């Protein structure tokens, strides 16, 4: 098996040779970049000069350059013209875009100009990327030439909002990891950190007026299973200060009215029933909501907001607002009285009232509310920011209603989703299709069709790292006795390199976005991650071609990780870190015999590139017993699809039959299955299910108690195509 360290990167990657050349593999790709034929080499005598107000940026650059170079670099305020060194200065002509900058690298002199400190900081991040990868190491690296290619760069972002959400409720990530995550974001000019501080599974923010929020709401489980934690107000002040210096805006999310069980467990009077609950230890969406009928609910929120906004200076406040189930409100006398007093007809309208009232409460602090796209569907009158997570067309509707949008699409930016369907892929959310690196990079085409007059209301894009896998089934949490920090490394694996793709599509001009070019530039960034101590998913070798030749196939692959190697096997057994080194095209008799892996070192390597057999991804559902195609399916009427299960039903016990769609324009609807032994029906499972681009209740179960050797078992499924008969798929059976 591939050890856990395949997806955990050591702090230092030992390679045979250090970089001896500069790079222009910058991500995100700048707006304009041109080589000028010169170069600059950072040496022990290099000095960093800064204009008034830019001392913090100069000190950050010094702190980034000094450890790996070993040079005792100096900074000085810029008081006159400089002809040698690194110069950071402000230029009013660049003030139109506060994050834009101009960078000139020439022999002996680097000049970095911007309209604000933010632009200067981003220019320094570009500068660091142009140095050898070892610059990100915290230890001195000898025998490295710290040479930077001469360039002239003009740069500014495409979107003003380039964000990431870190779910610290489902799993508590300590302050140190949050600071590290800010560094990971800043490396790629990401500028919004959204902290999901509150959910059913945990309250993570110290509120001094309500100490039980953290003494009770921040913890779950009992005894040795007790886990949790929270940020003190001092922690938050440190996080915000650290982020602000790196031009990252930290936005708190205090969920309401749903996803609030952690606070209700601490203060039961906040819900409709007043009953005592406990913080959940397994993932689910609690039915408990804040009681909208009690004024004490709003008193509580007013107190929470007052303390929260003293810690978070951001102009934005995220209220969540999603997935509220109204069961409690429907039977709560206080909620129903509020509903009647307001003349409202539905509980959904009650939530609109709740959101609008919160909007007014935070307005006095100068805050604009942000929420999942449900809040902008519900009729908010004042401008808000909707995080569009399901349907991109909601951004168009939001724009028409005067709201702003941030694209946080489950199909493109939910980075807690699996990155592939390759067997052995690290456990991740699987309720949507895998989100590959290229899928993230294809985000912008989703905005086609938006009227240009509304485009300014699309603020940008946002990645989401949800932590519900930590409390959903198998726990993904660190083994503290071994101090492995597996949880942080797991999130690193989900983040890189996909966040770099999100950064580029949020920053680089549309006309310059090209995945092939991005992938080539990214090749050298894995060594940056290694040196910085960031984990990442090692990409599989890139398949270039698999052409028929000499009675078999000639396979050509390409390495997409600079400094790594490809190892391959042609015997049908999966390649590993000890397999033969790939040096050129390989001949095989059958495609299934070939596999290859990207090997960074013996402990760090990719999942395999291989040629899966037709139904390999359904192996967990057992053996194939039938395949349907259009000629076997009716378009509108249910009909019988018959399968021979003899030999597959091989004894008494419980069996499961699974239906899986593979292609076509119409899903398959299933009403029931009937099981026959020697032509006589012996059992059935009757329920409605379907399988298509999505599937629901598509598994059917039955028991065999009178098995007879040699008996003929037949399964008859009652099925139809929901639109037409254009449906293809396969049916599998396994004994449970």
C-alpha positions in Angstrom: 0.0 0.0 0.0 1.0 3.6 -0.5 1.9 4.9 2.9 0.2 8.0 4.4 3.3 10.0 3.5 2.3 9.7 -0.1 0.0 12.6 0.6 2.1 14.2 3.3 5.1 16.2 2.3 8.1 16.4 4.4 9.4 19.9 5.3 12.5 19.5 3.1 12.7 17.6 -0.2 16.2 16.3 -0.8 17.1 16.5 -4.4 20.5 15.8 -6.0 21.1 19.3 -7.2 19.9 22.7 -6.1 18.4 25.2 -8.5 21.0 27.4 -10.3 18.7 29.4 -12.4 15.9 31.9 -12.0 12.3 31.2 -13.0 9.5 33.0 -14.7 6.9 30.3 -13.9 4.8 32.8 -12.0 1.3 31.9 -10.7 -1.1 33.6 -11.1 0.2 34.7 -14.5 0.8 38.5 -14.5 -1.2 40.8 -16.8 1.9 41.8 -18.7 5.4 40.4 -18.4 8.4 40.9 -20.6 12.1 39.9 -20.2 14.6 42.7 -20.6 17.8 40.8 -21.0 19.4 41.6 -17.7 19.3 39.9 -14.3 19.7 40.6 -10.5 21.4 38.4 -8.0 20.5 38.7 -4.3 23.8 38.8 -2.3 25.0 39.5 1.2 25.2 43.1 0.3 21.7 43.5 -1.1 19.7 46.2 0.7 16.0 46.7 0.8 14.9 50.4 0.6 11.3 51.3 1.4 9.2 54.5 1.0 7.4 56.0 3.9 4.6 53.6 5.1 6.1 50.5 3.5 8.4 49.4 6.3 6.2 46.4 7.2 6.4 45.1 3.6 10.1 45.6 3.5 10.5 43.6 6.7 8.3 40.8 5.4 10.5 40.6 2.3 13.6 40.6 4.4 12.1 37.8 6.6 11.4 35.8 3.4 14.8 36.2 1.9 17.1 35.8 4.9 16.6 32.2 6.2 17.4 30.3 3.0 20.1 32.7 1.7 21.8 32.9 5.1 22.4 36.6 4.4 22.1 39.2 7.1 20.1 41.6 4.9 19.3 45.2 5.9 16.4 47.5 5.3 16.5 51.3 5.1 14.0 54.1 4.5 14.2 55.5 1.0 15.4 59.1 1.2 17.0 59.6 -2.2 17.6 58.0 -5.6 19.0 54.5 -5.4 21.0 52.7 -8.1 21.7 49.4 -6.3 19.4 47.2 -4.2 15.6 46.5 -4.0 13.4 49.5 -3.9 9.8 49.5 -2.7 7.8 52.7 -3.4 4.4 54.1 -3.9 3.2 55.6 -7.2 0.0 57.5 -7.3 -0.4 56.7 -11.0 -1.1 53.1 -10.0 -3.7 54.0 -7.3 -6.7 53.0 -9.5 -6.2 49.4 -8.5 -4.9 49.1 -5.0 -3.7 45.6 -5.6 -1.9 46.3 -8.8 1.9 46.8 -9.0 4.8 47.4 -11.4 8.0 45.4 -11.1 11.2 46.1 -12.9 14.2 43.7 -12.4 17.5 45.0 -13.9 21.1 44.5 -13.3 21.8 45.8 -9.8 18.4 47.2 -9.2 14.9 46.0 -8.5 12.1 48.6 -8.4 8.7 47.7 -7.1 6.0 50.3 -7.4 2.3 50.2 -6.4 -0.5 52.5 -5.5 -0.8 50.9 -2.0 0.9 48.7 0.4 -1.2 45.8 -0.8 0.1 46.1 -4.3 3.7 46.3 -3.0 3.1 43.1 -1.0 1.8 41.3 -4.1 4.9 42.4 -6.0 7.1 40.9 -3.4 5.2 37.6 -3.8 5.9 37.6 -7.5 9.6 38.4 -6.8 9.9 35.4 -4.5 8.4 33.1 -7.1 11.1 34.3 -9.5 13.9 33.0 -7.2 14.9 29.4 -6.9 12.4 27.2 -5.0 14.8 26.9 -2.1 14.0 30.5 -1.1 10.9 29.2 0.7 13.0 27.0 3.0 13.5 28.1 6.6 17.0 26.6 6.7 20.1 28.0 5.0 20.6 26.5 1.5 24.2 26.5 0.3 25.5 26.5 -3.2 22.4 28.2 -4.7 22.7 31.2 -7.0 19.9 33.6 -6.0 19.5 35.0 -9.5 16.4 36.6 -10.8 15.7 37.0 -14.5 15.4 40.6 -15.7 11.8 41.5 -16.4 9.3 44.3 -16.6 5.9 43.4 -15.2 2.7 45.3 -15.0 0.0 43.4 -13.0 -3.4 43.8 -11.4 -6.2 41.3 -10.4 -9.2 40.4 -12.5 -11.4 40.1 -9.5 -11.3 41.9 -6.1 -12.4 38.9 -4.1 -10.1 35.8 -4.2 -11.1 33.7 -1.2 -10.9 30.5 0.7 -13.1 29.1 3.4 -11.7 27.1 6.2 -14.2 25.0 8.2 -12.9 25.1 11.7 -16.2 24.1 13.3 -16.4 20.4 12.2 -12.7 20.1 13.0 -10.8 22.6 15.1 -7.6 23.8 13.4 -5.4 25.6 15.9 -4.1 29.1 15.5 -0.7 28.0 14.1 -2.3 26.2 11.2 -4.5 29.2 10.4 -1.4 31.3 10.2 0.2 28.8 7.9 -2.9 28.7 5.7 -2.7 32.5 5.4 0.8 32.1 4.1 -0.4 29.5 1.6 -3.0 31.9 0.4 -0.7 34.9 0.3 1.8 33.0 -1.9 -0.8 33.1 -4.6 -2.3 36.5 -3.9 -5.5 35.2 -2.4 -7.1 37.9 -0.2 -10.2 36.7 1.7 -10.0 34.1 4.5 -13.6 33.0 5.5 -13.6 31.3 8.9 -16.6 29.0 9.3 -16.5 29.4 13.1 -20.0 28.1 14.0 -21.9 25.0 13.1 -23.8 22.2 14.8 -20.5 20.5 15.5 -18.7 23.2 17.4 -18.5 26.9 18.4 -15.0 28.2 18.0 -15.0 31.8 19.1 -14.5 33.2 22.6 -17.4 35.4 23.6 -16.7 36.7 27.1 -20.4 37.4 28.0 -21.3 33.8 27.1 -18.6 31.6 28.4 -20.6 28.4 27.9 -20.3 28.9 24.1 -16.7 27.7 24.5 -16.8 25.7 27.7 -19.7 23.6 26.3 -20.2 24.4 22.6 -16.6 24.0 21.6 -16.3 20.4 22.7 -18.0 17.1 21.7 -17.7 13.5 22.9 -16.8 12.2 26.3 -13.7 10.9 28.0 -10.9 9.8 25.6 -13.2 10.7 22.7 -13.6 14.3 23.7 -12.3 16.7 21.0 -12.5 20.4 20.2 -11.1 23.8 20.9 -11.6 27.4 20.3 -9.9 30.7 19.5 -9.4 33.2 22.3 -10.0 36.8 21.5 -6.2 37.3 21.7 -5.8 34.4 19.1 -8.2 36.2 16.8 -6.4 39.5 17.1 -3.1 37.8 16.3 -4.7 36.0 13.3 -6.3 39.2 12.0 -3.1 41.2 12.4 -1.0 38.5 10.7 -3.5 38.3 7.8 -3.9 42.1 7.4 -0.1 42.5 6.9 -0.4 40.0 4.1 -3.5 41.7 2.6 -5.9 39.0 3.7 -9.3 40.0 4.9 -10.6 37.7 7.6 -14.4 37.3 7.5 -16.1 35.5 10.4 -19.1 33.3 9.8 -21.6 33.1 12.7 -24.2 30.7 11.3 -27.9 31.5 11.8 -30.7 30.5 12.2 -29.7 26.9 11.4 -26.4 25.0 12.0 -26.5 26.3 15.6 -26.7 23.2 17.8 -23.3 24.0 19.4 -24.7 27.3 20.9 -28.0 25.8 21.7 -26.3 23.0 23.7 -24.6 25.8 25.7 -27.7 27.9 26.1 -30.9 25.9 25.6 -33.2 28.9 25.8 -32.0 30.0 22.4 -34.1 27.3 20.7 -37.8 26.8 20.5 -38.1 23.9 22.9 -35.7 24.9 25.6 -34.5 21.3 25.9 -30.9 20.3 26.7 -29.0 19.0 23.8 -25.4 17.9 23.3 -22.9 18.9 20.6 -23.1 16.2 17.8 -20.3 13.7 17.3 -21.5 12.6 13.8 -22.3 14.8 10.9 -25.9 15.8 10.4 -28.0 18.9 10.0 -29.8 19.6 13.3 -33.5 20.4 13.2 -32.9 22.9 16.1 -32.9 26.6 15.0 -32.6 29.8 16.9 -36.1 30.7 18.0 -37.2 33.6 15.8 -40.2 34.4 18.1 -38.2 35.2 21.2 -36.6 38.6 21.7 -33.9 36.9 23.8 -32.6 35.4 20.6 -31.8 38.8 19.2 -30.4 40.1 22.5 -28.0 37.1 22.4 -27.0 37.9 18.8 -26.5 41.6 19.5 -24.1 40.7 22.3 -22.2 38.2 20.1 -22.0 40.7 17.3 -20.6 43.4 19.6 -17.7 41.3 20.7 -17.2 39.7 17.3 -16.9 42.9 15.4 -14.3 44.3 17.9 -12.1 41.3 16.8 -12.8 41.4 13.0 -12.5 44.7 11.3 -13.6 43.3 7.9 -16.5 45.2 6.3 -18.1 41.8 5.7 -20.0 39.5 8.0 -21.1 36.0 7.0 -24.4 34.8 8.5 -24.6 31.5 6.7 -28.4 31.4 6.2 -28.6 28.0 4.6 -30.4 24.6 5.1 -32.9 25.7 7.7 -35.6 23.1 8.4 -38.7 24.8 9.9 -40.2 21.9 11.8 -39.6 23.6 15.2 -40.9 27.0 14.1 -44.1 25.5 12.7 -45.1 24.2 16.2 -43.5 26.9 18.4 -46.1 29.3 19.9 -43.6 32.2 20.0 -42.6 31.7 16.3 -46.2 31.4 15.2 -47.1 34.5 17.2 -44.3 36.4 15.5 -45.5 35.1 12.1 -49.1 36.3 12.8 -48.0 39.7 14.1 -46.0 40.3 11.0 -48.7 39.1 8.7 -46.5 36.4 7.2 -47.8 33.3 5.4 -44.8 30.9 5.6 -41.9 30.0 7.8 -39.6 30.8 4.9 -40.9 34.4 5.1 -40.0 34.2 8.8 -36.4 33.4 7.9 -36.4 36.5 5.5 -37.5 38.5 8.5 -34.7 37.0 10.6 -32.1 37.7 7.9 -33.3 41.3 7.4 -33.3 42.0 11.1 -29.7 40.7 11.4 -28.8 42.8 8.4 -30.0 45.9 10.3 -28.3 44.8 13.5 -24.9 44.6 11.8 -25.4 47.6 9.6 -24.6 50.0 12.5 -21.1 48.4 12.6 -20.7 49.2 8.9 -21.0 45.5 7.9 -22.3 44.1 4.6 -23.8 40.7 5.1 -22.6 37.6 3.2 -24.5 34.4 3.0 -25.0 31.2 1.0 -27.1 31.9 -2.0 -30.4 31.1 -0.2 -30.3 34.6 1.4 -30.4 36.5 -1.8 -33.2 34.3 -3.1 -35.3 35.1 -0.1 -36.1 38.8 -0.8 -33.5 40.8 1.0 -34.1 44.4 0.2 -30.7 45.9 1.0 -27.5 44.8 -0.9 -25.8 41.7 0.3 -23.2 39.2 -1.0 -24.4 35.8 -2.1 -22.0 32.9 -2.2 -23.3 31.0 -5.2 -22.7 27.4 -4.4 -25.2 25.4 -6.5 -26.4 27.1 -9.7 -24.3 29.8 -11.4 -27.5 31.3 -12.9 -28.3 32.5 -9.4 -25.5 35.0 -9.8 -27.4 36.6 -12.7 -30.6 36.8 -10.7 -28.6 38.3 -7.8 -27.2 40.9 -10.1 -30.6 41.9 -11.4 -31.8 42.3 -7.8 -28.9 44.6 -7.0 -26.9 42.1 -5.0 -23.2 41.0 -5.3 -22.1 37.5 -5.9 -19.0 35.3 -5.2 -18.7 32.1 -7.2 -18.3 29.2 -4.7 -19.6 26.5 -7.0 -19.8 22.9 -5.6 -18.7 21.7 -9.1 -15.6 23.8 -9.2 -14.4 25.2 -5.9 -15.5 22.8 -3.1 -12.0 21.6 -2.5 -13.1 19.1 0.1 -14.4 17.0 -2.9 -12.3 14.1 -4.1 -9.7 15.0 -6.7 -10.1 11.8 -8.8 -11.9 8.5 -8.9 -8.6 6.6 -8.9 -8.7 3.7 -6.4 -6.7 4.7 -3.4 -7.6 8.4 -3.6 -7.7 9.9 -0.2 -11.1 9.9 1.6 -13.0 13.1 0.7 -16.5 14.3 0.1 -18.1 12.2 -2.6 -21.6 13.6 -3.0 -20.5 15.4 -6.2 -18.2 14.4 -9.0 -14.4 14.7 -8.4 -13.0 18.2 -8.8 -9.8 17.9 -10.8 -7.1 20.7 -11.1 -8.4 21.4 -14.7 -12.0 21.5 -13.4 -11.0 24.3 -10.9 -9.3 26.1 -13.8 -12.4 26.0 -15.9 -14.4 28.2 -13.5 -14.6 31.4 -15.6 -16.5 29.9 -18.6 -19.4 29.2 -16.1 -20.0 33.0 -16.2 -20.7 33.1 -20.0 -24.1 34.7 -20.7 -23.9 37.2 -18.0 -25.0 40.7 -19.2 -21.9 42.9 -19.1 -23.7 45.6 -17.1 -24.0 43.1 -14.3 -20.4 41.7 -14.4 -19.0 44.3 -11.9 -21.4 42.7 -9.3 -19.5 39.4 -9.6 -16.9 40.1 -6.9 -14.8 37.0 -7.6 -14.4 33.4 -6.6 -14.1 31.4 -3.4 -12.8 28.0 -2.5 -14.4 26.0 0.3 -12.7 23.4 2.5 -15.5 21.8 4.5 -14.5 19.6 7.5 -17.6 17.3 7.8 -15.5 14.3 6.8 -13.9 14.5 10.3 -17.2 13.6 11.9 -18.8 11.6 9.1 -18.1 7.9 9.4 -14.4 7.2 9.9 -12.8 10.0 11.9 -10.1 11.9 10.1 -8.3 13.4 13.1 -4.8 13.5 14.3 -3.4 10.9 16.7 -2.1 13.2 19.3 0.2 10.7 21.0 2.1 10.4 17.7 1.9 14.1 16.9 1.4 13.4 13.3 -0.8 16.4 12.5 -2.6 14.3 10.0 -5.6 16.7 9.9 -3.5 19.6 8.8 -1.7 17.6 6.2 -5.0 16.2 4.9 -6.2 19.8 4.3 -2.9 20.6 2.7 -3.5 17.7 0.3 -6.9 19.0 -0.6 -5.7 22.5 -1.0 -2.6 22.2 -3.2 -2.3 22.5 -6.1 -6.0 23.2 -6.7 -5.9 26.6 -4.8 -3.2 27.8 -7.2 -5.6 27.2 -10.1 -8.3 29.1 -8.3 -5.9 31.9 -7.7 -5.0 32.2 -11.4 -8.6 32.2 -12.7 -9.4 34.9 -10.1 -6.4 37.1 -10.9 -5.2 36.6 -14.5 -6.9 38.3 -17.5 -9.4 36.0 -19.2 -7.5 36.2 -22.5 -4.4 34.9 -20.9 -5.9 32.0 -19.0 -4.7 28.7 -20.6 -4.7 25.5 -18.6 -1.8 23.9 -20.7 0.4 26.9 -20.0 -0.6 26.9 -16.3 0.2 23.3 -15.9 3.7 23.8 -17.3 4.3 26.7 -14.9 3.0 24.7 -12.0 5.5 22.0 -12.7 8.2 24.0 -10.8 5.9 24.9 -7.9 5.9 21.5 -6.3 9.5 22.1 -5.2 8.4 25.4 -3.7 5.8 23.5 -1.6 8.4 21.0 -0.5 10.8 23.7 0.7 8.0 25.7 2.4 6.7 22.6 4.2 3.3 22.6 2.5 1.6 19.3 1.7 0.1 18.6 -1.8 -1.3 16.0 -4.0 1.3 14.6 -6.3 -0.2 14.6 -9.8 -0.2 11.4 -11.8 1.9 11.3 -15.0 0.2 13.0 -17.9 -0.9 10.6 -20.7 0.3 12.0 -24.0 -0.7 9.2 -26.3 -1.6 5.5 -26.4 -1.5 4.6 -30.1 -2.0 1.1 -31.6 1.4 -0.2 -32.9 3.0 -3.6 -33.6 -0.1 -5.5 -32.6 -0.3 -3.7 -29.2 0.0 -0.1 -28.0 2.7 2.4 -27.8 2.3 4.5 -24.6 3.8 7.9 -24.1 3.6 9.8 -20.8 4.9 13.1 -19.6 6.3 14.2 -16.2 4.4 17.2 -14.7 6.5 17.7 -11.6 9.9 19.3 -12.1 12.6 17.3 -10.3 10.5 14.1 -10.0 10.6 11.0 -12.1 8.1 8.6 -13.6 8.3 4.9 -12.8 6.2 2.4 -14.7 5.1 -1.3 -14.9 3.9 -3.3 -17.8 2.9 -6.6 -16.0 -0.6 -5.6 -14.9 0.6 -4.9 -11.4 0.4 -1.3 -10.2 3.6 0.7 -10.5 5.3 1.9 -7.3 8.3 4.0 -6.2 10.6 1.0 -6.9 9.4 0.2 -10.5 11.5 0.9 -13.6 12.3 4.5 -14.5 10.4 5.8 -17.5 12.8 7.2 -20.2 10.6 7.0 -23.3 7.6 5.5 -25.0 6.7 2.0 -23.8 5.2 -0.9 -25.9 2.5 -3.1 -24.3 0.3 -5.8 -25.7 -2.8 -4.6 -23.7 -3.5 -1.2 -22.2 -4.5 -2.7 -18.9 -1.0 -4.0 -18.4 0.5 -0.5 -18.1 0.6 1.8 -15.1 2.9 4.7 -14.0 3.4 6.9 -11.0 5.1 10.2 -10.4 7.8 9.7 -7.8 9.1 12.7 -5.8 11.0 10.4 -3.5 10.5 6.9 -2.1 8.0 8.0 0.4 6.2 10.7 -1.7 4.6 9.6 -5.0 1.3 9.8 -6.9 -1.6 7.5 -7.4 -1.2 5.4 -10.6 -2.0 6.4 -14.1 -3.5 3.3 -15.7 -6.2 2.2 -18.1 -9.3 1.0 -16.0 -11.5 -1.8 -17.2 -15.0 -0.8 -18.2 -16.8 -1.1 -14.8 -13.9 -0.9 -12.4 -15.3 2.0 -10.5 -18.3 -0.1 -9.5 -16.3 -3.0 -8.1 -17.5 -2.2 -4.6 -21.1 -3.1 -5.7 -20.1 -6.6 -6.6 -20.4 -8.6 -9.8 -22.0 -7.5 -13.1 -25.3 -9.3 -13.8 -26.8 -7.1 -16.5 -26.4 -4.1 -18.8 -29.2 -2.0 -20.1 -29.3 0.0 -23.4 -31.9 1.9 -25.3 -33.4 -1.1 -27.0 -34.2 -2.7 -23.6 -35.8 0.4 -22.0 -39.2 2.0 -22.6 -39.2 5.8 -22.7 -42.4 6.5 -20.7 -44.0 3.2 -19.7 -42.5 0.9 -17.1 -41.4 -2.5 -18.5 -39.5 -5.5 -17.3 -35.7 -5.7 -17.6 -34.7 -9.3 -16.8 -31.3 -10.5 -15.5 -29.8 -14.0 -14.9 -28.5 -14.1 -11.3 -27.7 -17.8 -11.3 -24.2 -18.4 -9.8 -24.2 -14.9 -8.3 -26.9 -15.9 -5.8 -24.9 -18.7 -4.3 -26.3 -19.4 -0.8 -28.7 -18.1 1.9 -28.3 -14.6 3.1 -28.9 -10.9 2.2 -28.1 -9.6 -1.3 -27.9 -6.1 -2.8 -28.6 -5.2 -6.4 -27.3 -1.8 -7.6 -28.2 0.1 -10.8 -25.6 2.5 -12.2 -26.1 4.8 -15.2 -23.1 5.2 -17.6 -24.2 7.3 -20.5 -27.2 8.8 -22.3 -29.6 11.7 -22.2 -32.2 10.1 -19.9 -31.9 8.6 -16.4 -33.3 5.2 -15.5 -36.2 5.1 -13.1 -36.7 1.9 -11.0 -39.9 1.0 -9.3 -39.1 -2.5 -8.0 -37.2 -5.7 -8.4 -38.6 -9.2 -8.1 -36.5 -12.3 -7.5 -37.5 -15.7 -9.0 -36.2 -19.2 -8.2 -36.9 -21.7 -11.0 -39.5 -19.4 -12.4 -41.4 -18.7 -9.1 -41.3 -15.4 -7.4 -39.8 -15.7 -4.0 -39.2 -12.1 -2.8 -39.2 -8.5 -3.9 -38.1 -5.0 -3.0 -40.5 -2.2 -4.0 -39.4 1.4 -3.8 -38.9 4.2 -6.2 -35.3 4.9 -7.2 -33.3 6.3 -10.1 -29.8 6.5 -11.5 -28.5 9.2 -13.9 -26.0 12.0 -13.6 -27.1 11.7 -9.9 -28.6 8.7 -8.2 -30.9 8.1 -5.3 -32.3 4.9 -3.7 -30.7 2.9 -6.6 -29.9 -0.1 -4.5 -32.3 -2.9 -3.8 -32.1 -5.7 -1.2 -33.5 -9.1 -0.8 -33.1 -12.2 1.4 -32.6 -15.8 0.3 -33.6 -18.4 2.9 -34.3 -21.5 0.8 -31.3 -21.7 -1.4 -31.0 -24.9 -3.5 -27.8 -25.9 -5.4 -28.4 -25.7 -9.2 -31.5 -23.5 -8.9 -32.0 -20.9 -11.6 -32.3 -17.4 -10.1 -33.7 -14.5 -12.2 -34.1 -10.9 -11.2 -36.8 -8.8 -13.0 -36.6 -5.0 -12.6 -39.5 -2.7 -13.3 -37.8 0.2 -15.1 -38.3 3.1 -17.6 -36.4 6.0 -19.0 -37.6 9.3 -17.4 -37.6 11.3 -20.7 -36.7 8.8 -23.4 -35.1 5.4 -23.8 -31.6 6.9 -24.3 -30.1 5.4 -21.3 -27.2 3.0 -20.7 -25.9 1.4 -17.6 -25.0 -1.7 -15.6 -26.4 -3.7 -12.7 -24.3 -5.3 -10.0 -25.0 -7.8 -7.2 -23.2 -8.6 -4.0 -23.9 -10.6 -0.9 -24.0 -8.5 2.2 
